[in-house]
Amino acid sequence: MIDREAIKRVVNSTDHVSGKVFAFTVQALILISLVTFSVDTLPDLSPKTQKVLSVLEILTVVIFTLEYVLRLAVAEKKARFVFSFYGLVDLAAILPFYIASGLDLRAVRVFRLLRLVRILKLFKYNQAVKRFNRALMIAKEELALFGFVAAILLYLSAVGIYYFEHVAQPEQFKSVFHSLWWAITTLTTVGYGDMYPITAGGKVFTCFVLMIGLGVIAVPTGLLASALSQARDEEK
């Protein structure tokens, strides 16, 4: 007879040797799967290498599937586990393999490494996550308002550069929608250089957008910094 409580201790607890071995084995397999996924993207791989990678992927998927089934079986509230963050990540990491959808989500397995926080008992990092979540709650209204204003500025920037550059560069700035890409890269001060103004008016307008872009980066950073400081003070 299967001892459900024994399986639950192995799967969910790291307070004993078997639980630690299980946890670190799974984490090691996650790292291996991420490495094989990355290697699989290299061009001109030999058929032998591709076969080895395929075998490793099958083995890791089988083990991850067994782990998922075990976690689901011992979960007190199965629906809660399925729709939890880890439950969704675990499912997304194995489901495409079975349905052959062509959608490769192996990279999401990297999020499973977050379980190391619990395994290694890094409670300070747990507190940091809670503190950051509290900071977001403190500044959510300001961030929401800023996001709304930023969206308006983004749209106005796209409209402005369209009127300045459309005639001179009809292929680059075909419409306001095409100009949105320029507005995003400029307001965020990234500036990929694939779209840039050539008219005098467009250049002057870009200078103003760049200066506004500095505020787009600085304002949410300041809000979060202040909220984190307040969250620390609340802890004390």
C-alpha positions in Angstrom: 0.0 0.0 0.0 1.3 3.4 -0.9 2.0 5.6 2.0 0.6 9.0 1.0 2.1 10.8 3.9 5.6 9.4 3.2 5.4 10.6 -0.4 4.1 14.0 0.8 7.1 14.4 3.1 9.5 13.5 0.3 7.9 15.8 -2.2 7.1 18.8 -0.1 9.6 18.7 2.8 13.4 19.1 2.9 13.8 18.5 6.6 15.1 15.0 6.0 17.6 13.3 3.7 15.2 11.8 1.2 13.4 15.1 0.8 16.6 17.0 0.2 17.8 14.3 -2.3 14.5 14.6 -4.2 14.5 18.4 -4.2 18.1 18.8 -5.3 17.8 16.0 -7.9 14.8 17.9 -9.5 16.7 21.2 -9.4 19.7 19.5 -11.1 17.5 18.1 -13.8 16.0 21.6 -14.3 19.6 23.0 -14.9 20.4 20.1 -17.3 17.2 20.7 -19.2 18.0 24.4 -19.5 21.5 23.6 -20.8 20.1 21.0 -23.3 17.5 23.5 -24.5 20.2 26.2 -25.0 22.5 23.7 -26.9 19.6 22.6 -29.0 19.3 26.2 -30.4 22.9 26.0 -31.8 23.1 25.7 -35.6 24.6 22.8 -37.5 24.3 20.2 -34.8 25.3 16.7 -35.8 22.6 14.0 -35.9 24.3 12.2 -33.0 24.2 15.3 -30.8 20.5 16.0 -31.7 19.7 12.4 -30.8 21.4 12.7 -27.4 19.6 16.0 -26.7 16.3 14.4 -27.7 16.8 11.4 -25.4 17.8 13.8 -22.5 14.6 15.8 -23.1 12.4 12.8 -23.1 14.0 11.5 -19.8 13.6 14.9 -18.1 10.0 15.3 -19.3 9.1 11.9 -18.0 10.7 12.7 -14.6 9.0 16.1 -14.4 5.7 14.5 -15.3 6.0 12.0 -12.5 7.0 14.8 -10.1 3.9 16.8 -11.2 1.6 13.8 -10.7 3.1 13.1 -7.3 2.7 16.8 -6.2 -0.9 16.8 -7.5 -1.7 13.5 -5.7 -0.5 14.7 -2.3 -1.9 18.2 -2.6 -4.6 18.9 0.0 -6.4 21.3 -2.4 -5.7 20.0 -5.9 -7.3 22.9 -7.8 -5.3 25.4 -5.8 -2.1 23.5 -6.7 -3.0 23.3 -10.4 -3.6 27.1 -10.6 -0.8 28.1 -8.3 2.3 29.8 -9.8 4.4 26.7 -9.5 1.6 24.4 -10.7 1.2 26.5 -13.8 4.9 26.7 -14.5 5.3 22.9 -14.0 2.5 22.2 -16.4 3.6 24.7 -19.0 7.1 23.1 -19.0 5.8 19.6 -19.9 2.4 20.0 -21.7 3.8 21.2 -25.1 5.8 18.0 -25.3 2.7 15.9 -25.2 0.4 17.9 -27.4 3.1 18.5 -30.0 2.0 22.1 -30.4 5.3 23.4 -31.7 5.4 25.9 -28.8 8.7 25.3 -26.9 8.2 26.4 -23.3 11.2 24.7 -21.8 12.7 28.0 -20.9 10.0 28.6 -18.3 11.6 25.8 -16.2 14.0 28.4 -15.0 11.2 29.7 -12.7 11.2 26.3 -11.0 14.6 27.2 -9.6 12.8 29.6 -7.3 12.0 26.6 -5.1 15.6 26.8 -4.0 14.6 29.7 -1.8 12.5 27.3 0.2 14.9 24.3 -0.1 17.9 26.3 1.2 15.7 28.1 3.7 16.6 31.5 2.4 14.0 33.2 4.6 15.7 36.6 4.2 14.9 36.4 0.5 11.3 35.4 1.3 11.1 38.6 3.4 12.5 40.6 0.5 9.8 39.3 -1.8 7.1 40.1 0.7 8.6 43.6 1.2 8.7 44.2 -2.5 5.1 43.0 -2.8 4.1 45.4 0.0 5.9 48.3 -1.8 3.9 47.6 -4.9 0.7 47.7 -2.9 1.8 51.0 -1.3 2.6 52.7 -4.6 0.0 50.9 -6.8 -2.2 54.0 -7.2 0.7 56.3 -8.1 2.1 53.6 -10.5 -1.3 53.2 -12.1 -1.7 56.9 -12.7 1.8 57.1 -14.0 1.2 54.2 -16.4 -1.9 56.0 -17.7 0.0 59.2 -18.3 2.9 57.3 -19.9 0.4 55.7 -22.3 -0.9 59.1 -23.3 2.7 60.4 -23.8 3.5 57.4 -25.9 0.6 58.0 -28.2 1.2 61.7 -28.5 4.9 61.0 -29.3 3.8 58.6 -32.1 1.4 61.2 -33.5 4.0 64.0 -33.3 6.8 62.1 -35.0 4.3 60.9 -37.7 3.4 64.4 -38.7 7.1 65.5 -38.7 8.5 62.5 -40.6 5.8 61.0 -42.7 6.4 63.1 -45.8 10.2 62.7 -45.6 10.2 59.0 -44.7 6.9 57.5 -45.9 8.3 53.9 -45.7 9.5 54.2 -42.1 6.7 56.3 -40.6 3.8 54.9 -42.6 1.2 55.6 -39.9 0.7 56.4 -36.3 0.8 52.7 -35.5 4.2 52.3 -37.3 5.4 55.3 -35.4 4.6 53.7 -32.0 7.7 51.6 -32.2 9.8 54.7 -32.5 7.9 56.3 -29.6 8.5 53.2 -27.4 12.3 53.0 -28.1 12.7 56.8 -27.7 10.6 57.3 -24.6 12.5 54.4 -22.9 15.7 56.0 -24.1 16.8 52.7 -25.8 17.0 54.1 -29.3 17.8 51.2 -31.6 18.5 53.4 -34.5 16.3 51.6 -36.9 13.9 54.6 -37.1 15.2 58.1 -36.6 14.2 61.6 -37.6 15.9 63.4 -40.6 13.8 66.6 -40.6 14.7 69.7 -38.4 11.2 69.6 -36.8 11.5 65.8 -36.2 14.9 66.3 -34.5 13.7 69.1 -32.2 10.6 67.0 -31.3 12.8 64.0 -30.6 14.9 66.1 -28.1 11.7 66.9 -26.1 10.6 63.3 -26.2 14.0 62.1 -25.0 13.9 64.6 -22.0 10.4 63.3 -21.2 11.8 59.8 -21.5 14.2 60.4 -18.7 11.2 61.1 -16.4 9.5 58.0 -17.7 12.4 56.0 -16.3 13.0 58.0 -13.2 9.5 58.5 -11.8 8.5 54.8 -11.3 12.0 54.1 -9.9 11.6 56.9 -7.3 8.1 55.7 -6.4 9.3 52.1 -5.8 12.3 53.3 -3.9 10.1 55.4 -1.6 7.6 52.6 -1.2 10.3 50.1 -0.3 11.7 52.4 2.3 8.2 52.8 3.8 7.8 48.9 3.7 11.1 48.6 5.7 9.9 51.1 8.2 6.7 49.2 8.7 8.6 46.0 9.4 10.6 47.8 12.1 
